[in-house]
Amino acid sequence: MFSAAAIRRSAGLAKAARSITPIAHGHSLVVPYAHTAITDYKNGVPEQQVRDLAPHEKKWDFWTTSDAFLEVKPKFGGISWVPNGDIWVIQRAGKLHKVCQAGTHFLIPGLDKIKAVKASYPVAMGVVSPGAVSKDGQRVDAYAVVYVKVTDPATSAFFVDAETNHVDSERAAAKVVRKIMNREIANIKVDASGQLSAADKSAIADKINAALKAKSDEFGLEAVSVEIRGVFPTDSNVPDKLRALDPPLRGEDAAGHGLSADYWSEVLSPPYFEKRTFGSTKEIRTPATVSLEWAIPSPPDYHHFNEVPRMTVPPSDHTAKGH
């Protein structure tokens, strides 16, 4: 499974659903944690691996645009607002307390806890079945993108896989997809180009749809659509190429942890990014800010109109009144 930050936004292949680089907010400035390299795509996967992977990243076996697996849950206190598109599954004393749809809710910090954040819209899930062996003996990595919609948030969040003891039905759905791809690839001959025929892709997608439909009540979710992207030689490292599209996780000891969102503003902001009292004295009104428009007076002060700046005298009365 993808890690907490990487599992949220991924793969470029489902960016139509929602793909966003993790960011830090400091007032009006947005600072990316990492810049994803540009890479060309072929047959739905990146041609190059854009960065090296840490050892733990190689263990990820699916990606998703769902927020269900985030380690850091939203903060709340008393009267709390659930954003549009989110569904909060709340537990109290380890048991289901209530399901909060978008809007205002009363929650008690310390007593209530967010079990999972589910989406009210369909989410994308990319599943790789590594090392599948085709009928003619070729070892390939099969890849599918599945779109699912949570129909019962509480059932989905509290689902426990009996085989692995893993929580959450979205993870279990990815395992079902992987098993079916392994099973179906074993009954198919892969052509010389290493790809599946359109008929084979359609047949595997139908099997996955049927399997998820059969478990829809148990999982609390339903399949919206399934896309079989294809099969790829194992030496092409498709799983690693997909994983590398996510920015690397920041270490707990990395700069920025435990600091305010704008901790860097006083150091990095140029002097002209300061809000000042406009006129000829230019007195500083605020510490350094991070938005250029704060450095531009509205309306412009007197000497902006092709006049020589009068830096040694205070503004006239009529000029001061104009501001």
HELIX and SHEET records of a PDB file:
HELIX    1   1 ALA A    4  ARG A    8  1                                   5    
HELIX    2   2 LYS A   15  ARG A   18  1                                   4    
HELIX    3   3 PRO A   55  LYS A   59  5                                   5    
HELIX    4   4 PRO A  153  PHE A  158  1                                   6    
HELIX    5   5 SER A  169  ILE A  185  1                                  17    
HELIX    6   6 ALA A  198  ALA A  214  1                                  17    
HELIX    7   7 SER A  216  PHE A  219  1                                   4    
HELIX    8   8 THR A  234  SER A  236  5                                   3    
HELIX    9   9 VAL A  238  ARG A  243  1                                   6    
HELIX   10  10 SER A  265  LEU A  268  1                                   4    
HELIX   11  11 LEU A  292  ALA A  295  5                                   4    
HELIX   12  12 TYR A  302  HIS A  304  5                                   3    
HELIX   13  13 ASP A  317  LYS A  321  1                                   5    
SHEET    1   A 2 ILE A  23  GLY A  26  0                                        
SHEET    2   A 2 LEU A  29  PRO A  32 -1                                        
SHEET    1   B 2 TYR A  41  LYS A  42  0                                        
SHEET    2   B 2 VAL A  45  PRO A  46 -1                                        
SHEET    1   C 4 PHE A  62  THR A  64  0                                        
SHEET    2   C 4 VAL A 123  VAL A 133 -1                                        
SHEET    3   C 4 ARG A 139  VAL A 150 -1                                        
SHEET    4   C 4 LEU A 221  PRO A 233 -1                                        
SHEET    1   D 2 GLY A  78  VAL A  82  0                                        
SHEET    2   D 2 GLY A 103  LEU A 107 -1                                        
SHEET    1   E 3 LYS A  95  CYS A 100  0                                        
SHEET    2   E 3 ASP A  86  ARG A  92 -1                                        
SHEET    3   E 3 ASP A 112  ALA A 119 -1                                        
SHEET    1   F 2 GLU A 274  THR A 277  0                                        
SHEET    2   F 2 GLU A 283  ALA A 288 -1                                        
END                                                                             
